């Protein structure tokens, strides 16, 4: 139940508006005309049916089954609420389906069943096998859940996974592995005391045994005290497997000398005086929700060095099943696994644990602003919003499924599979691949003007990991060092990258005198040149490129675009180089759309527009895309005598005279550019076929406005802006850019000038 009335009201509004519930069904194929209908349904659908009848594996080819999971519950043990029944559990199951979709791209139906008999419930689940690629059992009380899962696993040829058991166990296993790493202990030597003999508790203990804990070192307690050999009260085979031959009877009796406490029971079960009896640097996993077995501050009063995890989001180390279930199912579905076996579960444990020990992603840091996300006692497992989980964990699971022989559709190239998974969370990954490949073939030095910015520091680490480029950061060394340490980054100034300190650098005299020589006839005095080379990091970076100490400059993470452009042009303009447009690639749900000129020229002349068009064509081809350019205006093929229309028509004449080797057309409205059918009615003789993929405007306000609307209202991801005309010697980003965006821009800047144009 929600903690406060306001939170309760907000939660209810969330579930009710703007439409009741959290799910909808969307078609993945067009249904716009009779031809579509004939293929989707009768008579065309019969062909897919016959292919599946001939070979059942074809269901994954011709239907959604291979990416479809059922979340099944009878509502008998809903977390924190108990036996509330099937119907009342539906909001939870809908939420589970949303998590599957958002975190791993898995489609899901929630199925709530009014059946309390475990064998009959198993019969119902087994009968669903033709519809689904896998089954997620959820919130079924113990011991019924053991029976249901056992029967379903025995009778079904698809993965059946009771997440309350195994999902919790996998995340506990990952957290425990890293807690022992911090404490300098091993699974084989520790003593564990656990409270709670339910499904999750038993599954966690079984997982810890698989990871190396000796069964004789596990002491299980429940509401009646120690589970001991010969006890008959409230026992089942799953509990009996952990019965101790001992005269001890209470939690307080057995906690002496324990290395780890694992609680999946209820609030305030573990007392501070009990924690005091544990070993040095005790591991306390108090996972009862919403109130743990002991509050972290109470445990730390008697054991300041305790390593603590809870099930709550307001404390470090939240044991959350969402770290596991979307990704273990993703890997299992992608190889057509017949089950989720021990090998796959342990691979999931290792993948989660390994990711926590790696540097935190920029995306996770942004989602959990203000939290310390550096591996250690307060960061044992990654955050759910770490986008690397899907590639790291799912690929580990898929590999384990193949090695253990349960994969019906083995993956030949695991590295390519990882890249494909990354493309589901990093929308730019596929389009940026040719750019990264070109960048890896070169060894360029990229100087970042705003080197103290967190996004730049995270990008610098990723540059070193994913490219052959050398980042150079402008900033104060002590600030950069401290921020790298705070952010948990492995990179360090001096050893991994060069720093230019604007406050004190031995090249200061060379820099200011160079800037003065360039600008002395434009009103810049020696004193002003000295001041600029102490304070203006964009100008410093441009001078470094001018001196050949860097190959390209990236600036603009704060400040106004044209302010930066002024200094870039002052230092790097001339000798055939001149800024002639900013090109942004907007990655949308149905593919990329390029927009120009968003920044450089407010009202370009026809010659400048033609220059922008030709530059855009060159750059678009760098992404492996053939440009189809529309010159956009409120005028449409000469129907309005307006300024933008006349300038675009003049630009078309210039392009025609240049005999360009790409497709362009104009002037036209945006909808005409993007809708080939509409364009065919208005101007049947258009040389542009299909939808345009590049829109060039005659006014920066229009280009920038379209770019921002796509970014804010259509969830468009921007790559850019790419500064055209400067020979790849400088790029000016926007203040909203992310660390991933900076990595993309570094790859663009990392391409040699000869390839760039």
C-alpha positions in Angstrom: 0.0 0.0 0.0 1.3 3.5 -0.8 2.9 5.4 2.0 1.0 8.7 1.7 -2.4 9.9 0.4 -0.7 12.1 -2.2 1.4 9.1 -3.5 -1.8 7.0 -3.5 -3.7 9.6 -5.5 -0.8 10.0 -8.0 -0.5 6.2 -8.4 -4.2 5.9 -9.1 -4.2 8.7 -11.6 -1.2 7.1 -13.3 -3.2 3.9 -13.8 -6.4 5.6 -14.9 -5.4 8.4 -17.2 -5.2 9.2 -20.1 -6.5 5.6 -20.7 -7.2 2.9 -18.1 -4.3 0.5 -17.6 -0.7 0.4 -18.8 -0.9 -1.7 -22.0 -2.2 -1.6 -25.6 -1.9 -3.8 -28.6 -0.4 -2.3 -31.8 -0.2 -3.8 -35.3 3.3 -4.3 -36.7 2.2 -4.5 -40.3 0.2 -2.1 -42.5 -3.6 -2.5 -42.7 -4.4 0.3 -45.1 -6.1 -1.4 -48.1 -7.7 -4.5 -49.5 -4.3 -5.9 -50.5 -3.1 -5.7 -46.9 -6.3 -7.3 -45.7 -5.9 -10.2 -48.1 -2.4 -10.9 -46.9 -3.0 -10.4 -43.2 -6.2 -12.5 -43.1 -8.1 -14.6 -45.6 -6.9 -15.9 -48.0 -3.2 -15.1 -47.5 -3.0 -16.0 -43.9 -3.5 -19.7 -44.9 0.0 -19.8 -46.3 1.6 -19.0 -43.0 -0.7 -21.5 -41.2 0.4 -24.3 -43.6 4.1 -23.5 -43.1 3.7 -23.8 -39.4 1.8 -27.1 -39.8 4.7 -28.4 -41.8 7.3 -27.3 -39.3 6.4 -26.0 -35.8 9.6 -24.0 -35.7 8.1 -21.7 -38.4 5.9 -20.2 -35.7 8.8 -18.1 -34.7 9.3 -17.0 -38.3 5.7 -16.1 -39.2 4.1 -15.1 -35.9 4.9 -13.1 -32.8 5.2 -16.2 -30.7 9.0 -16.2 -30.6 8.9 -12.8 -28.8 5.8 -13.3 -26.8 5.7 -14.1 -23.0 2.7 -14.8 -20.8 2.8 -13.5 -17.3 0.5 -15.9 -15.4 -0.8 -15.5 -11.8 -3.7 -16.5 -9.6 -3.0 -13.5 -7.3 -2.4 -15.8 -4.2 0.8 -14.1 -3.1 1.1 -10.6 -4.5 4.2 -8.9 -3.1 3.3 -6.8 0.0 -0.5 -7.5 -0.4 -0.9 -11.3 0.0 -3.7 -13.3 -1.4 -5.8 -10.6 -3.1 -7.1 -12.8 -5.9 -6.6 -12.9 -9.7 -8.5 -9.8 -10.7 -6.9 -7.5 -8.1 -3.5 -8.7 -9.2 -4.0 -7.5 -12.8 -2.3 -4.1 -12.3 0.8 -5.9 -11.0 0.8 -8.3 -14.0 0.3 -5.4 -16.5 3.2 -3.7 -14.9 5.3 -6.8 -15.3 4.4 -6.8 -19.0 5.4 -3.2 -19.4 8.8 -3.9 -17.8 9.3 -6.8 -20.3 8.6 -4.4 -23.2 10.6 -1.4 -22.0 13.7 -3.2 -20.8 14.0 -6.0 -23.3 11.6 -5.3 -26.2 9.6 -8.5 -25.3 5.9 -8.5 -26.0 3.8 -9.8 -23.2 0.2 -10.7 -22.3 -0.9 -10.8 -18.6 -3.1 -13.7 -17.8 -4.9 -13.7 -14.4 -6.5 -17.1 -13.6 -9.2 -17.9 -11.0 -7.7 -21.2 -9.9 -6.3 -22.0 -6.5 -5.6 -25.7 -7.1 -1.9 -25.9 -8.2 -2.4 -29.0 -10.4 -5.4 -27.5 -12.2 -3.5 -24.2 -12.6 -0.6 -26.1 -14.1 -3.1 -27.7 -16.6 -4.3 -24.3 -17.7 -0.7 -23.0 -18.2 0.3 -26.0 -20.1 -2.6 -25.6 -22.5 -1.3 -22.1 -23.4 1.9 -23.4 -24.9 0.9 -22.9 -28.6 0.4 -19.2 -28.0 3.7 -18.3 -26.2 7.4 -18.5 -26.5 7.8 -18.6 -22.7 5.9 -18.5 -19.5 6.6 -16.2 -16.5 4.8 -17.5 -13.4 4.2 -14.7 -10.9 2.9 -14.2 -7.4 1.7 -17.7 -6.7 1.9 -18.7 -3.0 4.3 -21.4 -1.7 4.3 -24.3 -1.8 1.8 -24.2 -4.7 4.3 -22.4 -6.8 6.8 -25.2 -6.6 4.1 -27.7 -7.8 2.9 -25.5 -10.6 6.4 -24.8 -11.9 7.5 -28.5 -11.6 4.5 -29.7 -13.6 4.8 -27.1 -16.2 8.6 -27.6 -16.7 8.0 -31.3 -17.1 5.2 -31.0 -19.6 6.1 -27.9 -21.7 8.7 -27.5 -24.4 9.2 -23.7 -23.7 10.9 -21.9 -20.8 8.8 -21.7 -17.6 10.3 -19.4 -15.0 8.8 -18.5 -11.6 10.3 -15.0 -11.2 9.5 -14.7 -7.5 11.7 -17.7 -7.0 14.5 -17.6 -9.6 14.5 -13.9 -10.5 15.0 -13.0 -6.8 17.6 -15.7 -6.5 19.6 -14.6 -9.5 19.8 -11.0 -8.3 20.6 -12.1 -4.7 23.3 -14.3 -6.2 24.9 -11.4 -8.1 24.7 -9.1 -5.1 26.2 -11.8 -2.8 29.0 -12.5 -5.3 30.0 -8.8 -5.3 29.5 -8.4 -1.5 31.9 -11.2 -0.9 34.3 -9.6 -3.4 34.2 -6.4 -1.3 34.6 -8.3 2.0 37.4 -10.5 0.7 35.5 -13.8 1.3 34.3 -16.7 -0.7 31.1 -18.7 -1.1 32.8 -21.9 0.0 33.8 -20.6 3.5 30.9 -18.5 4.7 28.1 -19.2 7.1 24.6 -18.0 6.1 21.6 -17.5 8.3 18.3 -17.0 6.5 14.8 -16.1 7.5 11.8 -17.0 5.4 11.0 -20.4 4.0 8.8 -19.2 1.1 9.4 -19.6 -2.6 11.9 -16.7 -2.9 13.8 -17.7 0.2 14.2 -21.3 -0.8 15.2 -20.4 -4.3 17.9 -18.0 -3.0 19.4 -20.6 -0.8 19.4 -23.1 -3.7 21.2 -20.5 -5.9 23.8 -19.8 -3.2 24.5 -23.6 -3.0 25.0 -23.7 -6.8 27.4 -20.8 -6.5 29.5 -22.7 -3.9 28.0 -22.3 -0.4 28.1 -25.5 1.5 24.6 -26.7 2.5 25.8 -27.5 6.0 26.7 -23.9 6.4 23.1 -22.7 5.8 20.8 -22.1 8.8 17.2 -21.5 7.8 14.7 -20.0 10.1 11.0 -19.3 9.7 8.2 -18.0 11.9 8.5 -21.1 14.1 12.3 -20.8 14.5 15.1 -23.0 13.1 14.3 -25.5 10.5 15.9 -28.6 12.2 16.0 -32.3 11.4 12.9 -34.0 12.6 10.7 -30.9 12.8 7.1 -31.6 11.6 5.4 -28.2 12.1 4.8 -26.2 8.8 7.3 -28.3 6.8 7.6 -29.2 3.2 10.3 -31.0 1.1 11.8 -27.7 0.0 12.4 -26.5 3.6 13.4 -30.0 4.8 16.4 -29.9 2.3 17.9 -27.2 4.6 17.1 -28.8 8.0 20.0 -28.8 10.5 20.8 -31.5 12.9 21.0 -29.2 15.9 19.7 -28.5 19.4 19.6 -24.8 18.6 16.1 -23.4 18.0 16.0 -19.6 17.5 17.4 -17.0 15.1 19.2 -15.5 18.0 20.8 -18.9 18.8 22.2 -19.5 15.2 23.2 -16.0 14.2 26.5 -16.2 16.2 29.5 -16.0 13.8 27.3 -15.7 10.6 29.0 -14.0 7.7 25.8 -13.3 5.9 22.1 -12.8 6.9 19.5 -13.3 4.1 16.1 -12.1 5.0 13.0 -12.7 2.9 10.5 -12.7 5.8 9.0 -9.7 7.6 9.9 -6.4 9.3 12.1 -6.1 12.3 13.0 -9.8 12.5 16.7 -9.1 12.8 17.7 -7.1 16.0 20.8 -5.0 16.3 22.1 -7.2 19.0 22.0 -10.1 16.6 24.0 -8.2 14.0 26.6 -7.5 16.7 27.1 -11.3 17.0 27.9 -11.7 13.3 31.5 -11.6 11.9 33.5 -8.5 11.0 32.1 -6.7 7.9 28.8 -8.7 8.0 26.7 -9.0 4.9 23.1 -8.1 5.7 20.5 -8.7 3.0 17.2 -7.5 4.6 14.9 -7.9 1.6 11.4 -7.9 3.2 9.1 -5.2 1.6 8.1 -2.6 2.3 9.8 -2.8 5.7 13.0 -4.8 5.9 14.1 -7.2 8.6 16.3 -4.5 10.0 16.7 -0.9 8.9 20.2 -0.1 7.5 20.9 2.6 10.0 20.1 0.2 12.9 22.4 -2.4 11.5 25.2 0.2 11.1 24.9 1.4 14.7 26.4 -2.0 15.8 28.3 -2.8 12.6 29.5 0.3 10.8 31.3 -1.8 8.2 28.2 -3.9 7.3 27.5 -4.5 3.7 23.7 -4.0 3.3 21.1 -4.7 0.6 17.3 -4.2 0.9 14.3 -4.5 -1.4 13.7 -0.8 -1.2 14.6 1.9 -3.8 15.4 4.5 -1.1 18.5 2.7 0.1 21.6 1.5 -1.8 21.7 -2.0 -3.3 18.0 -2.6 -4.1 17.5 -6.2 -5.0 15.1 -5.8 -7.8 14.0 -8.6 -10.1 13.9 -6.3 -13.1 17.7 -6.7 -13.3 17.1 -10.3 -14.3 13.8 -11.4 -15.8 13.6 -9.2 -19.0 17.2 -10.2 -20.0 17.1 -13.9 -19.1 13.9 -14.2 -21.2 15.5 -12.1 -24.0 18.4 -14.5 -24.3 16.2 -17.6 -23.9 13.7 -16.5 -26.6 16.4 -15.4 -29.1 17.9 -18.9 -29.2 14.6 -20.8 -29.0 15.5 -22.3 -25.6 13.3 -25.2 -24.4 13.9 -24.2 -20.8 15.8 -21.9 -18.5 18.3 -24.1 -16.8 20.9 -23.8 -14.1 23.6 -22.8 -16.6 21.5 -20.0 -17.9 20.7 -18.7 -14.5 24.3 -18.7 -13.3 25.3 -16.9 -16.5 22.7 -14.3 -15.6 24.2 -14.0 -12.1 27.7 -13.6 -13.5 26.6 -11.0 -16.1 24.8 -8.8 -13.6 27.7 -9.0 -11.1 30.3 -8.3 -13.8 28.4 -5.2 -15.0 28.3 -3.7 -11.5 32.1 -4.0 -11.3 32.5 -2.1 -14.6 32.2 1.6 -14.9 28.6 2.9 -14.5 27.0 4.0 -17.8 26.2 7.6 -18.5 22.5 6.7 -19.0 22.3 5.0 -15.5 24.0 8.0 -13.9 21.5 10.4 -15.5 18.6 8.3 -14.3 19.9 8.2 -10.8 21.3 11.7 -10.5 23.1 12.4 -7.2 23.7 8.8 -6.3 27.2 7.3 -5.9 27.4 4.6 -8.6 30.9 3.4 -8.0 31.5 -0.3 -7.3 31.8 -1.0 -3.6 29.8 -1.7 -0.5 27.0 0.7 -1.5 27.0 -0.4 -5.2 26.9 -4.2 -5.5 24.5 -4.5 -8.5 23.8 -2.3 -11.4 20.8 -0.1 -11.7 17.8 -1.3 -13.7 18.1 1.7 -16.1 21.7 0.7 -17.1 21.2 0.1 -20.9 24.1 -2.3 -21.1 22.1 -5.0 -19.2 20.3 -6.3 -22.2 23.5 -6.9 -24.3 25.7 -8.2 -21.4 23.2 -10.4 -19.6 21.1 -11.6 -22.6 24.1 -12.6 -24.6 25.6 -14.5 -21.6 22.3 -16.3 -21.2 22.0 -17.1 -24.9 25.6 -18.5 -24.9 24.9 -20.6 -21.8 21.7 -22.0 -23.5 23.7 -23.0 -26.6 26.5 -24.6 -24.6 24.1 -26.6 -22.4 22.2 -27.9 -25.5 18.8 -26.4 -25.0 18.9 -23.9 -27.9 16.7 -24.8 -30.9 18.0 -21.7 -32.9 21.7 -21.2 -32.0 23.3 -17.9 -32.8 26.4 -18.1 -34.9 27.9 -14.7 -34.2 27.5 -13.7 -30.6 29.3 -10.4 -31.1 26.9 -9.4 -33.9 24.0 -10.5 -31.5 25.4 -8.1 -28.8 25.5 -5.3 -31.4 21.9 -6.0 -32.4 20.8 -5.9 -28.7 22.6 -2.6 -28.2 20.7 -1.2 -31.2 17.5 -1.8 -29.3 18.6 0.6 -26.5 21.0 2.8 -28.4 18.9 4.0 -31.4 22.0 5.4 -33.1 24.1 2.2 -32.9 23.1 0.7 -36.3 23.3 4.0 -38.2 26.6 4.9 -36.6 28.3 1.6 -37.3 30.0 2.7 -40.6 31.1 5.9 -39.0 32.7 4.0 -36.0 34.3 1.6 -38.4 35.9 4.5 -40.3 37.0 6.1 -37.1 38.6 2.9 -35.8 40.8 2.8 -39.0 42.3 6.2 -38.0 44.1 7.4 -34.9 42.8 11.0 -34.5 43.2 13.3 -31.6 40.0 14.9 -30.4 40.1 17.9 -28.1 37.1 18.6 -25.9 36.7 22.3 -24.9 34.5 21.6 -21.9 36.7 18.8 -20.3 35.4 19.1 -16.8 31.8 18.3 -17.9 30.6 14.9 -16.6 29.2 14.0 -20.1 32.6 14.7 -21.6 34.4 12.6 -19.0 32.1 9.6 -19.6 32.4 10.1 -23.3 36.2 10.1 -23.0 36.2 6.7 -21.3 33.9 5.3 -24.0 36.1 6.8 -26.7 39.1 4.9 -25.3 37.1 1.7 -25.1 35.3 1.8 -28.5 37.7 3.7 -30.8 41.4 4.3 -31.6 41.0 8.0 -30.9 42.9 10.0 -28.3 40.8 12.3 -26.2 42.3 15.6 -25.1 40.5 17.5 -22.3 40.7 21.2 -21.6 40.1 21.8 -17.9 41.7 22.0 -14.4 43.5 18.8 -13.6 42.4 18.6 -10.0 38.8 19.0 -10.9 38.9 16.4 -13.7 40.8 14.0 -11.4 38.2 14.4 -8.6 35.3 14.0 -10.9 36.7 10.9 -12.5 37.1 9.4 -9.0 33.6 10.5 -7.9 32.0 9.1 -11.0 33.8 5.8 -10.7 35.5 6.1 -14.0 38.6 4.0 -14.7 40.3 6.7 -16.7 42.8 9.1 -15.2 44.4 12.2 -16.6 48.0 11.9 -17.6 48.0 8.1 -18.1 44.8 7.8 -20.2 44.4 11.2 -21.8 46.1 14.6 -22.0 44.9 17.6 -20.1 45.3 21.2 -21.2 45.1 23.4 -18.1 43.8 26.9 -19.1 45.1 28.3 -15.8 48.7 27.1 -16.3 50.1 25.5 -19.4 53.6 25.8 -20.8 52.2 26.4 -24.3 50.3 29.5 -23.1 52.7 32.0 -24.7 52.6 30.1 -28.1 48.8 30.0 -27.9 48.1 33.6 -27.1 50.6 34.9 -29.6 49.1 32.7 -32.3 45.7 33.9 -31.6 46.9 37.5 -31.5 48.6 37.1 -34.9 45.3 35.8 -36.4 43.1 38.5 -34.9 45.4 41.6 -34.6 43.6 43.4 -37.5 40.2 42.5 -36.1 40.4 44.6 -32.9 42.2 42.0 -30.7 45.0 43.5 -28.5 47.8 41.4 -26.9 46.1 41.8 -23.5 42.8 40.6 -24.9 44.5 37.6 -26.6 46.1 36.7 -23.3 42.8 36.9 -21.5 41.0 34.7 -24.1 43.7 32.1 -23.9 43.2 31.9 -20.2 39.4 31.7 -20.1 38.0 30.7 -23.5 38.3 26.9 -23.8 36.7 26.9 -27.3 39.4 29.3 -28.6 42.1 27.3 -26.8 40.9 24.1 -28.5 40.7 25.8 -31.9 44.3 27.0 -31.5 45.4 23.4 -30.7 43.9 22.2 -34.0 45.5 25.2 -35.7 48.9 24.2 -34.3 48.4 20.5 -35.3 48.3 19.4 -31.7 44.8 18.0 -32.2 42.9 16.9 -35.3 39.4 18.0 -34.3 37.6 20.1 -31.7 34.3 19.4 -30.0 32.7 22.2 -28.1 29.3 23.5 -27.2 28.1 21.4 -24.2 27.1 24.7 -22.7 26.6 28.2 -24.3 25.1 29.4 -27.5 26.0 27.8 -30.8 27.0 30.9 -32.7 29.2 32.2 -29.9 31.3 29.0 -30.3 31.1 29.3 -34.1 32.6 32.8 -33.9 35.8 31.5 -32.3 36.0 28.4 -34.4 35.8 30.4 -37.6 38.2 33.0 -36.3 40.9 30.4 -35.8 40.2 27.6 -38.3 38.4 29.5 -41.1 40.2 30.4 -44.3 42.3 28.5 -46.8 39.1 27.1 -48.3 37.4 26.3 -45.0 34.2 28.1 -44.2 31.2 27.0 -42.1 28.4 26.5 -44.5 25.7 24.6 -42.6 24.8 22.4 -39.6 23.3 19.0 -40.3 21.4 17.1 -37.7 20.4 13.4 -38.1 17.2 12.8 -36.3 16.7 9.0 -35.6 12.9 8.4 -35.6 10.8 5.3 -35.1 10.7 4.6 -38.8 14.3 5.6 -39.6 16.6 8.6 -39.9 15.7 12.1 -41.2 18.4 14.7 -41.8 17.7 18.4 -41.2 19.8 21.4 -42.4 20.8 24.1 -41.9 19.8 24.4 -38.3 22.4 26.7 -36.9 25.0 28.4 -39.2 23.2 30.7 -41.7 20.0 32.4 -40.7 18.8 33.4 -44.2 21.2 31.7 -46.7 21.6 32.9 -50.2 20.8 30.5 -53.1 24.6 29.8 -53.5 24.8 29.0 -49.8 21.7 26.8 -49.9 23.2 24.9 -52.8 26.4 24.5 -50.8 24.5 23.1 -47.9 22.7 20.6 -50.1 25.9 19.3 -51.6 27.5 19.1 -48.1 24.5 17.3 -46.7 24.6 14.7 -49.5 28.3 14.0 -48.8 27.7 13.5 -45.1 24.5 11.4 -45.4 26.5 9.0 -47.6 28.9 8.5 -44.7 26.1 6.7 -42.8 25.6 4.3 -45.7 22.5 6.1 -46.8 21.8 7.4 -50.3 20.5 11.0 -50.0 17.1 12.0 -51.2 17.0 15.7 -50.6 13.9 17.9 -50.5 14.3 21.7 -50.4 11.4 22.8 -48.2 9.4 26.0 -48.1 5.8 27.2 -47.7 5.9 27.6 -51.5 5.3 24.4 -53.6 6.8 24.1 -57.0 6.4 27.8 -57.7 2.8 28.3 -56.5 3.6 31.1 -54.1 5.8 34.1 -54.8 7.6 34.2 -51.4 11.3 34.9 -50.4 12.1 31.3 -49.3 10.6 29.8 -52.5 12.5 32.1 -54.8 15.8 31.4 -53.0 15.2 27.7 -53.1 14.3 27.8 -56.8 17.5 29.7 -57.5 19.5 27.1 -55.5 17.9 24.3 -57.6 19.2 26.0 -60.8 22.7 26.1 -59.2 22.5 22.4 -58.4 21.3 21.6 -61.9 24.3 23.4 -63.3 26.7 21.4 -61.1 25.3 18.1 -62.4 25.0 16.6 -58.9 25.1 12.8 -58.5 22.4 12.6 -55.9 18.6 13.1 -56.0 17.2 16.5 -55.0 13.9 18.3 -55.6 12.0 21.4 -54.6 10.7 23.7 -53.5 7.9 21.9 -51.6 6.1 21.6 -48.3 7.3 19.1 -45.7 4.3 16.8 -46.1 4.9 16.7 -49.8 8.6 15.8 -49.2 7.7 12.9 -46.9 4.6 11.6 -48.7 5.3 10.2 -52.2 1.6 9.6 -52.9 0.8 13.3 -52.2 3.7 14.5 -54.2 2.6 12.3 -57.1 -0.8 14.1 -57.2 0.7 17.6 -57.0 3.8 17.2 -59.2 3.7 13.9 -61.1 7.0 14.6 -62.9 9.1 14.9 -59.7 12.6 13.4 -59.9 12.3 12.4 -56.2 11.0 8.9 -55.7 9.7 7.8 -52.3 10.0 9.8 -49.1 12.8 12.3 -48.8 15.4 11.5 -46.1 17.0 15.0 -46.1 15.1 18.3 -45.5 16.9 21.5 -46.4 15.4 24.8 -45.4 15.9 28.4 -46.6 15.7 29.8 -43.0 17.4 28.5 -39.9 14.3 29.1 -37.8 12.4 26.6 -39.8 15.2 24.0 -39.8 15.8 24.4 -36.1 12.1 24.3 -35.3 11.5 21.1 -37.1 14.6 19.6 -35.4 13.4 20.5 -32.0 9.8 19.4 -32.6 11.0 16.0 -33.7 13.3 15.8 -30.7 10.7 16.8 -28.1 7.4 15.4 -29.5 8.4 12.4 -31.6 11.1 11.0 -29.3 13.7 11.7 -32.0 17.3 11.1 -31.1 19.7 13.6 -32.6 23.2 12.8 -33.9 24.9 16.2 -34.5 24.8 18.9 -35.3 27.5 18.2 -37.8 29.4 21.3 -38.8 29.8 21.3 -42.6 32.5 23.1 -44.4 35.3 23.0 -41.8 37.1 19.9 -43.1 36.1 17.9 -39.9 38.3 20.2 -37.8 35.6 21.3 -35.4 32.0 20.4 -34.4 29.7 22.4 -32.1 27.2 20.3 -30.2 24.1 21.5 -28.4 23.8 21.8 -24.6 21.3 19.0 -24.4 23.7 16.4 -25.8 24.3 13.2 -23.8 27.5 11.3 -23.2 26.4 8.8 -25.9 25.8 11.8 -28.3 29.4 13.1 -27.6 30.7 9.6 -28.4 28.9 9.7 -31.7 30.3 13.1 -32.5 33.8 11.9 -31.6 33.4 9.1 -34.1 32.3 11.6 -36.7 35.2 13.8 -35.8 37.5 10.8 -35.9 37.1 10.2 -39.6 40.0 11.4 -41.7 39.4 14.6 -43.6 39.9 12.9 -47.0 37.0 10.6 -46.3 34.9 13.3 -44.8 34.7 16.0 -47.6 
